[in-house]
Amino acid sequence: MVYRQTAGFPKEEVFGLSLQLRRSAVSIPSNIAEGAGRNSSKELFHFLGIANGSLAEVETQLELAARLKFVDTCAECRKQVALVGKLLVGLRNSIRKLDD
């Protein structure tokens, strides 16, 4: 979804907000995968926190893009961000319970 949205950004944003938004979006599943590939639930928990931080970046950058009128308010993007956020929190909570 982020790639589709940023495809319409102005050309001068190719190495600016567009690139940063794409990197932040890719960072979310990448950190989940890296954490899952580690040896402990503690490390997975840590990387899920990093993924959550990247999600916050995506949310902020989408808001900036909307304010700059590069995208519409992108209600579908906001729904996706909220859903991914809930999934990350749920996964972190379940891992925390395993370690208790």
Stockholm file with secondary structure:
# STOCKHOLM 1.0

chainA/1-100         MVYRQTAGFPKEEVFGLSLQLRRSAVSIPSNIAEGAGRNSSKELFHFLGIANGSLAEVETQLELAARLKFVDTCAECRKQVALVGKLLVGLRNSIRKLDD
#=GR chainA/1-100 SS CHHHHHTTSCGGGTTTHHHHHHHHHHHHHHHHHHHHTSSSHHHHHHHHHHHHHHHHHHHHHHHHHHHTTSSCCCHHHHHHHHHHHHHHHHHHHHHHHHHC
#=GC SS_cons         CHHHHHTTSCGGGTTTHHHHHHHHHHHHHHHHHHHHTSSSHHHHHHHHHHHHHHHHHHHHHHHHHHHTTSSCCCHHHHHHHHHHHHHHHHHHHHHHHHHC
//
